[in-house]
Amino acid sequence: MTSLHSVALAPEVIFGYGDISHAGSRAVLSLVSEGSASTTTLPLLNTSPTYITKGHAPSTEQTLKVTTIADKLSLISLNTHLSDDVCASVAQSLVSLFVDQHVRKLHIVAAARITPAVSSDKVWRFDNTHSDLPPEASLNDTFLWTLVHLARLQSLQFSCSVVQGTKASTRGGDRTLEAAERLGNHAATLAPGIRFNSEHMRGLHAIPIKETI
């Protein structure tokens, strides 16, 4: 079985994960390129089902999918929502991988519950030195803040693009699609040679998260 640290990464990475709307993971899973690419999928945890599936029942594995395009860009999707008790260990493993693989630029895309509420029509950005979020804004996402904190400690150059997120609902309609669509279109502008496949994204269904973030 392929291990996490045996995966080769390109110098630039776009990373999405199972955030509150599963927007980041769906956005990255729906980025495509016309160039040559290699893909590796490996289990990261095996404690609970994934929350995104194409078709019917969810997988019993939480998987990390890595697609590297022409050795220049790696697209990484963490296909699960992480409970608070594993956020630190998973974030540490990922940052260690990025440092070991000499990643020069990490782009994180995610939906988060931002308080006080901000415009849902905008992609908000922050990086090592700058933020366009309002000064009073707070991102309620343990995994995201842990990942960003560890990246800063390792002097890893990163940018984070976030949209206002909402949980998937079983009551009809999926408002998370809008967040995933916005993030996907934005993610496609972060590096040359990729585009966002909206139709593919809409075939990936966000199963409601039971945990409270």
Disulfide bonds with the S-S distance in Angstrom:
none
